[in-house]
Amino acid sequence: MASALQSPLVRYGMGASSAVVLFVIAFTFAEGIVQTMLFVLAVVELLIVPQFLKAAAE
């Protein structure tokens, strides 16, 4: 049975959805250095998390 994590759409969708949540939190609730850290974390979610999920699917 194939894993859902083998699909790139699922992997990048999971990273993108959590990145969107982080961006919204950063824009609405955070200020200063905390806001910048949340933006960096959102970029990591977009770029790195799908690679970890790909490795987990193998």
VOMAR-893519 format. One record per residue (C-alpha): residue in three letters; z, y negated, x negated. Coordinates in steps of 0.05 Angstrom, whole numbers, plus 5000, padded with zeros to 4 digits. Layout:
BEGIN
ALAZYX ...
END
This chain:
BEGIN
MET500050005000 ALA498049324972 SER503148784961 ALA502248104993 LEU503647794925 GLN497048054899 SER493347524939 PRO492646854902 LEU492846494969 VAL499746764984 ARG502346624913 TYR499945904911 GLY501845794984 MET509045984969 GLY509245514910 ALA505944944948 SER510545005008 SER516744944966 ALA513644374925 VAL512243994990 VAL519444065010 LEU521743804943 PHE517043214947 VAL519643025016 ILE526843074993 ALA525242654931 PHE521942104972 THR527042065027 PHE533842204996 ALA533542134920 GLU533341534874 GLY532641424800 ILE533042004752 VAL534642504807 GLN528042324841 THR524242414776 MET527543094764 LEU525643314835 PHE518343104822 VAL518343504757 LEU521244104793 ALA515944054847 VAL510444064794 VAL513644674763 GLU513645004831 LEU506244874838 LEU504245114769 ILE509245624743 VAL511845994804 PRO505046304823 GLN504646594752 PHE511546924760 LEU509547194827 LYS503147474798 ALA507147844745 ALA511948104798 ALA506148384838 GLU503548794779 
END
